[in-house]
């Protein structure tokens, strides 16, 4: 039974990783369920997932904006956000 639970947890983690990268709430669920499973087993995974969903997780999706800087003819540095 323990091996089946471990295999299911690993499969869930592999499926949840691409989805968790795109949304803050799902990141919180994945982090909470993983830490809850390590600490308290299956009940901890459920409680940790619920708490992680409510609280949310870190935003690991990078923003597409970046700063572009250049030096103009007078030697002044200018920047703009793209």
N, CA, C and O atoms as a GROMACS GRO file, in nm:
protein
  328
    1UNK      N    1   0.082  -0.119   0.000
    1UNK     CA    2   0.000   0.000   0.000
    1UNK      C    3   0.086   0.125   0.000
    1UNK      O    4   0.056   0.223  -0.068
    2UNK      N    5   0.194   0.122   0.076
    2UNK     CA    6   0.282   0.238   0.084
    2UNK      C    7   0.353   0.261  -0.049
    2UNK      O    8   0.372   0.376  -0.090
    3UNK      N    9   0.390   0.153  -0.118
    3UNK     CA   10   0.455   0.169  -0.248
    3UNK      C   11   0.359   0.227  -0.351
    3UNK      O   12   0.399   0.308  -0.435
    4UNK      N   13   0.232   0.187  -0.345
    4UNK     CA   14   0.134   0.241  -0.438
    4UNK      C   15   0.111   0.390  -0.411
    4UNK      O   16   0.097   0.469  -0.505
    5UNK      N   17   0.107   0.428  -0.285
    5UNK     CA   18   0.092   0.569  -0.251
    5UNK      C   19   0.212   0.650  -0.299
    5UNK      O   20   0.196   0.760  -0.353
    6UNK      N   21   0.331   0.598  -0.279
    6UNK     CA   22   0.452   0.667  -0.324
    6UNK      C   23   0.454   0.682  -0.475
    6UNK      O   24   0.489   0.788  -0.527
    7UNK      N   25   0.416   0.578  -0.546
    7UNK     CA   26   0.412   0.585  -0.693
    7UNK      C   27   0.306   0.686  -0.738
    7UNK      O   28   0.329   0.760  -0.834
    8UNK      N   29   0.192   0.688  -0.672
    8UNK     CA   30   0.088   0.785  -0.706
    8UNK      C   31   0.132   0.928  -0.679
    8UNK      O   32   0.102   1.018  -0.757
    9UNK      N   33   0.203   0.949  -0.569
    9UNK     CA   34   0.253   1.082  -0.536
    9UNK      C   35   0.357   1.129  -0.637
    9UNK      O   36   0.356   1.245  -0.676
   10UNK      N   37   0.445   1.041  -0.679
   10UNK     CA   38   0.545   1.076  -0.780
   10UNK      C   39   0.477   1.106  -0.914
   10UNK      O   40   0.514   1.203  -0.981
   11UNK      N   41   0.379   1.026  -0.952
   11UNK     CA   42   0.308   1.050  -1.078
   11UNK      C   43   0.233   1.184  -1.072
   11UNK      O   44   0.233   1.260  -1.169
   12UNK      N   45   0.168   1.212  -0.959
   12UNK     CA   46   0.097   1.338  -0.943
   12UNK      C   47   0.193   1.456  -0.951
   12UNK      O   48   0.161   1.558  -1.012
   13UNK      N   49   0.309   1.442  -0.891
   13UNK     CA   50   0.409   1.549  -0.895
   13UNK      C   51   0.455   1.575  -1.037
   13UNK      O   52   0.467   1.690  -1.079
   14UNK      N   53   0.482   1.470  -1.112
   14UNK     CA   54   0.527   1.488  -1.250
   14UNK      C   55   0.419   1.550  -1.338
   14UNK      O   56   0.450   1.625  -1.430
   15UNK      N   57   0.294   1.518  -1.312
   15UNK     CA   58   0.185   1.577  -1.389
   15UNK      C   59   0.160   1.721  -1.345
   15UNK      O   60   0.127   1.805  -1.428
   16UNK      N   61   0.175   1.750  -1.217
   16UNK     CA   62   0.141   1.882  -1.164
   16UNK      C   63   0.249   1.986  -1.187
   16UNK      O   64   0.220   2.105  -1.180
   17UNK      N   65   0.371   1.946  -1.214
   17UNK     CA   66   0.480   2.043  -1.228
   17UNK      C   67   0.455   2.141  -1.343
   17UNK      O   68   0.467   2.261  -1.319
   18UNK      N   69   0.423   2.099  -1.465
   18UNK     CA   70   0.401   2.198  -1.570
   18UNK      C   71   0.282   2.290  -1.543
   18UNK      O   72   0.285   2.407  -1.580
   19UNK      N   73   0.180   2.239  -1.479
   19UNK     CA   74   0.063   2.320  -1.448
   19UNK      C   75   0.096   2.417  -1.336
   19UNK      O   76   0.050   2.532  -1.338
   20UNK      N   77   0.174   2.374  -1.239
   20UNK     CA   78   0.206   2.459  -1.125
   20UNK      C   79   0.295   2.576  -1.163
   20UNK      O   80   0.294   2.678  -1.094
   21UNK      N   81   0.369   2.564  -1.269
   21UNK     CA   82   0.457   2.673  -1.310
   21UNK      C   83   0.375   2.789  -1.364
   21UNK      O   84   0.424   2.902  -1.364
   22UNK      N   85   0.254   2.766  -1.410
   22UNK     CA   86   0.176   2.868  -1.476
   22UNK      C   87   0.076   2.940  -1.386
   22UNK      O   88   0.023   3.043  -1.428
   23UNK      N   89   0.049   2.894  -1.269
   23UNK     CA   90  -0.052   2.957  -1.186
   23UNK      C   91  -0.010   2.958  -1.040
   23UNK      O   92   0.040   2.857  -0.989
   24UNK      N   93  -0.030   3.072  -0.972
   24UNK     CA   94   0.011   3.085  -0.833
   24UNK      C   95  -0.066   2.996  -0.738
   24UNK      O   96  -0.010   2.943  -0.642
   25UNK      N   97  -0.196   2.977  -0.764
   25UNK     CA   98  -0.277   2.893  -0.675
   25UNK      C   99  -0.234   2.747  -0.684
   25UNK      O  100  -0.223   2.678  -0.583
   26UNK      N  101  -0.210   2.701  -0.805
   26UNK     CA  102  -0.169   2.561  -0.820
   26UNK      C  103  -0.029   2.537  -0.764
   26UNK      O  104   0.001   2.426  -0.720
   27UNK      N  105   0.054   2.638  -0.766
   27UNK     CA  106   0.185   2.624  -0.703
   27UNK      C  107   0.168   2.602  -0.554
   27UNK      O  108   0.234   2.517  -0.495
   28UNK      N  109   0.079   2.680  -0.494
   28UNK     CA  110   0.054   2.665  -0.351
   28UNK      C  111  -0.002   2.528  -0.316
   28UNK      O  112   0.036   2.469  -0.215
   29UNK      N  113  -0.091   2.477  -0.400
   29UNK     CA  114  -0.148   2.344  -0.378
   29UNK      C  115  -0.039   2.238  -0.385
   29UNK      O  116  -0.032   2.150  -0.299
   30UNK      N  117   0.047   2.247  -0.486
   30UNK     CA  118   0.152   2.147  -0.502
   30UNK      C  119   0.252   2.152  -0.386
   30UNK      O  120   0.292   2.049  -0.333
   31UNK      N  121   0.292   2.272  -0.348
   31UNK     CA  122   0.388   2.285  -0.238
   31UNK      C  123   0.325   2.239  -0.107
   31UNK      O  124   0.388   2.169  -0.028
   32UNK      N  125   0.200   2.279  -0.083
   32UNK     CA  126   0.132   2.238   0.040
   32UNK      C  127   0.109   2.089   0.048
   32UNK      O  128   0.129   2.028   0.153
   33UNK      N  129   0.066   2.029  -0.063
   33UNK     CA  130   0.042   1.884  -0.063
   33UNK      C  131   0.172   1.807  -0.046
   33UNK      O  132   0.175   1.706   0.024
   34UNK      N  133   0.277   1.852  -0.109
   34UNK     CA  134   0.406   1.784  -0.095
   34UNK      C  135   0.460   1.791   0.046
   34UNK      O  136   0.503   1.690   0.102
   35UNK      N  137   0.457   1.910   0.105
   35UNK     CA  138   0.509   1.923   0.241
   35UNK      C  139   0.417   1.853   0.341
   35UNK      O  140   0.465   1.794   0.438
   36UNK      N  141   0.285   1.858   0.319
   36UNK     CA  142   0.195   1.787   0.408
   36UNK      C  143   0.212   1.637   0.401
   36UNK      O  144   0.202   1.568   0.502
   37UNK      N  145   0.239   1.585   0.280
   37UNK     CA  146   0.260   1.441   0.265
   37UNK      C  147   0.388   1.397   0.335
   37UNK      O  148   0.394   1.287   0.391
   38UNK      N  149   0.490   1.480   0.331
   38UNK     CA  150   0.615   1.444   0.399
   38UNK      C  151   0.600   1.445   0.550
   38UNK      O  152   0.661   1.363   0.620
   39UNK      N  153   0.520   1.537   0.602
   39UNK     CA  154   0.509   1.550   0.746
   39UNK      C  155   0.406   1.455   0.806
   39UNK      O  156   0.433   1.390   0.906
   40UNK      N  157   0.286   1.447   0.745
   40UNK     CA  158   0.178   1.373   0.809
   40UNK      C  159   0.115   1.265   0.721
   40UNK      O  160   0.013   1.208   0.759
   41UNK      N  161   0.173   1.236   0.607
   41UNK     CA  162   0.119   1.131   0.521
   41UNK      C  163  -0.001   1.178   0.441
   41UNK      O  164  -0.015   1.297   0.414
   42UNK      N  165  -0.089   1.085   0.402
   42UNK     CA  166  -0.204   1.120   0.317
   42UNK      C  167  -0.297   1.227   0.375
   42UNK      O  168  -0.337   1.317   0.300
   43UNK      N  169  -0.333   1.223   0.504
   43UNK     CA  170  -0.417   1.332   0.555
   43UNK      C  171  -0.345   1.467   0.548
   43UNK      O  172  -0.408   1.569   0.522
   44UNK      N  173  -0.217   1.467   0.571
   44UNK     CA  174  -0.139   1.590   0.563
   44UNK      C  175  -0.132   1.644   0.422
   44UNK      O  176  -0.128   1.765   0.401
   45UNK      N  177  -0.131   1.553   0.323
   45UNK     CA  178  -0.129   1.597   0.184
   45UNK      C  179  -0.259   1.668   0.148
   45UNK      O  180  -0.258   1.769   0.077
   46UNK      N  181  -0.369   1.616   0.197
   46UNK     CA  182  -0.499   1.679   0.168
   46UNK      C  183  -0.509   1.814   0.237
   46UNK      O  184  -0.546   1.914   0.175
   47UNK      N  185  -0.476   1.818   0.365
   47UNK     CA  186  -0.484   1.945   0.439
   47UNK      C  187  -0.385   2.045   0.384
   47UNK      O  188  -0.418   2.162   0.367
   48UNK      N  189  -0.264   2.002   0.354
   48UNK     CA  190  -0.163   2.093   0.298
   48UNK      C  191  -0.204   2.145   0.162
   48UNK      O  192  -0.178   2.261   0.130
   49UNK      N  193  -0.267   2.061   0.080
   49UNK     CA  194  -0.314   2.106  -0.050
   49UNK      C  195  -0.424   2.210  -0.039
   49UNK      O  196  -0.426   2.306  -0.115
   50UNK      N  197  -0.515   2.191   0.055
   50UNK     CA  198  -0.622   2.288   0.075
   50UNK      C  199  -0.565   2.421   0.125
   50UNK      O  200  -0.600   2.527   0.075
   51UNK      N  201  -0.477   2.414   0.223
   51UNK     CA  202  -0.418   2.537   0.276
   51UNK      C  203  -0.333   2.606   0.169
   51UNK      O  204  -0.337   2.728   0.157
   52UNK      N  205  -0.258   2.529   0.092
   52UNK     CA  206  -0.178   2.588  -0.015
   52UNK      C  207  -0.264   2.653  -0.122
   52UNK      O  208  -0.225   2.754  -0.179
   53UNK      N  209  -0.381   2.596  -0.149
   53UNK     CA  210  -0.472   2.655  -0.246
   53UNK      C  211  -0.531   2.786  -0.198
   53UNK      O  212  -0.552   2.878  -0.277
   54UNK      N  213  -0.557   2.794  -0.069
   54UNK     CA  214  -0.615   2.916  -0.014
   54UNK      C  215  -0.510   3.026  -0.004
   54UNK      O  216  -0.536   3.141  -0.040
   55UNK      N  217  -0.392   2.991   0.044
   55UNK     CA  218  -0.287   3.089   0.065
   55UNK      C  219  -0.220   3.126  -0.067
   55UNK      O  220  -0.187   3.243  -0.088
   56UNK      N  221  -0.201   3.032  -0.155
   56UNK     CA  222  -0.132   3.058  -0.281
   56UNK      C  223   0.015   3.025  -0.267
   56UNK      O  224   0.062   2.987  -0.160
   57UNK      N  225   0.085   3.040  -0.376
   57UNK     CA  226   0.227   3.007  -0.375
   57UNK      C  227   0.309   3.118  -0.439
   57UNK      O  228   0.255   3.220  -0.480
   58UNK      N  229   0.438   3.096  -0.448
   58UNK     CA  230   0.523   3.197  -0.509
   58UNK      C  231   0.499   3.205  -0.659
   58UNK      O  232   0.463   3.105  -0.722
   59UNK      N  233   0.518   3.320  -0.715
   59UNK     CA  234   0.501   3.337  -0.858
   59UNK      C  235   0.635   3.307  -0.926
   59UNK      O  236   0.726   3.390  -0.924
   60UNK      N  237   0.647   3.190  -0.986
   60UNK     CA  238   0.772   3.152  -1.050
   60UNK      C  239   0.770   3.176  -1.200
   60UNK      O  240   0.867   3.146  -1.268
   61UNK      N  241   0.660   3.230  -1.251
   61UNK     CA  242   0.651   3.259  -1.393
   61UNK      C  243   0.718   3.393  -1.418
   61UNK      O  244   0.676   3.494  -1.362
   62UNK      N  245   0.822   3.396  -1.501
   62UNK     CA  246   0.891   3.523  -1.525
   62UNK      C  247   0.804   3.617  -1.608
   62UNK      O  248   0.728   3.573  -1.695
   63UNK      N  249   0.816   3.745  -1.582
   63UNK     CA  250   0.745   3.844  -1.662
   63UNK      C  251   0.818   3.864  -1.793
   63UNK      O  252   0.940   3.846  -1.801
   64UNK      N  253   0.744   3.900  -1.894
   64UNK     CA  254   0.802   3.920  -2.026
   64UNK      C  255   0.859   4.060  -2.045
   64UNK      O  256   0.923   4.088  -2.146
   65UNK      N  257   0.837   4.149  -1.947
   65UNK     CA  258   0.888   4.284  -1.959
   65UNK      C  259   1.036   4.288  -1.923
   65UNK      O  260   1.082   4.216  -1.834
   66UNK      N  261   1.110   4.370  -1.993
   66UNK     CA  262   1.249   4.389  -1.960
   66UNK      C  263   1.288   4.532  -1.996
   66UNK      O  264   1.219   4.599  -2.074
   67UNK      N  265   1.397   4.577  -1.941
   67UNK     CA  266   1.443   4.713  -1.964
   67UNK      C  267   1.546   4.714  -2.074
   67UNK      O  268   1.639   4.633  -2.075
   68UNK      N  269   1.530   4.806  -2.166
   68UNK     CA  270   1.626   4.822  -2.276
   68UNK      C  271   1.691   4.959  -2.260
   68UNK      O  272   1.622   5.061  -2.257
   69UNK      N  273   1.823   4.962  -2.251
   69UNK     CA  274   1.896   5.086  -2.230
   69UNK      C  275   1.994   5.108  -2.344
   69UNK      O  276   2.045   5.013  -2.403
   70UNK      N  277   2.021   5.234  -2.375
   70UNK     CA  278   2.116   5.270  -2.478
   70UNK      C  279   2.172   5.408  -2.445
   70UNK      O  280   2.120   5.479  -2.359
   71UNK      N  281   2.277   5.445  -2.515
   71UNK     CA  282   2.338   5.577  -2.500
   71UNK      C  283   2.308   5.656  -2.627
   71UNK      O  284   2.333   5.610  -2.738
   72UNK      N  285   2.253   5.778  -2.609
   72UNK     CA  286   2.218   5.858  -2.726
   72UNK      C  287   2.341   5.933  -2.779
   72UNK      O  288   2.452   5.912  -2.731
   73UNK      N  289   2.321   6.018  -2.876
   73UNK     CA  290   2.432   6.089  -2.940
   73UNK      C  291   2.505   6.184  -2.845
   73UNK      O  292   2.624   6.210  -2.862
   74UNK      N  293   2.434   6.235  -2.746
   74UNK     CA  294   2.496   6.328  -2.650
   74UNK      C  295   2.567   6.256  -2.536
   74UNK      O  296   2.625   6.322  -2.449
   75UNK      N  297   2.564   6.124  -2.534
   75UNK     CA  298   2.629   6.047  -2.430
   75UNK      C  299   2.541   6.022  -2.308
   75UNK      O  300   2.590   5.972  -2.206
   76UNK      N  301   2.414   6.055  -2.316
   76UNK     CA  302   2.321   6.031  -2.206
   76UNK      C  303   2.261   5.891  -2.218
   76UNK      O  304   2.225   5.846  -2.326
   77UNK      N  305   2.252   5.826  -2.105
   77UNK     CA  306   2.193   5.692  -2.102
   77UNK      C  307   2.042   5.704  -2.091
   77UNK      O  308   1.991   5.778  -2.007
   78UNK      N  309   1.972   5.633  -2.176
   78UNK     CA  310   1.826   5.633  -2.175
   78UNK      C  311   1.777   5.489  -2.169
   78UNK      O  312   1.837   5.398  -2.228
   79UNK      N  313   1.667   5.470  -2.097
   79UNK     CA  314   1.611   5.336  -2.081
   79UNK      C  315   1.461   5.341  -2.106
   79UNK      O  316   1.396   5.444  -2.086
   80UNK      N  317   1.407   5.230  -2.150
   80UNK     CA  318   1.263   5.215  -2.163
   80UNK      C  319   1.227   5.071  -2.131
   80UNK      O  320   1.307   4.979  -2.148
   81UNK      N  321   1.104   5.056  -2.084
   81UNK     CA  322   1.053   4.923  -2.052
   81UNK      C  323   0.981   4.867  -2.174
   81UNK      O  324   0.901   4.936  -2.237
   82UNK      N  325   1.009   4.743  -2.206
   82UNK     CA  326   0.941   4.677  -2.318
   82UNK      C  327   0.868   4.558  -2.266
   82UNK      O  328   0.804   4.486  -2.344
   0.00000   0.00000   0.00000
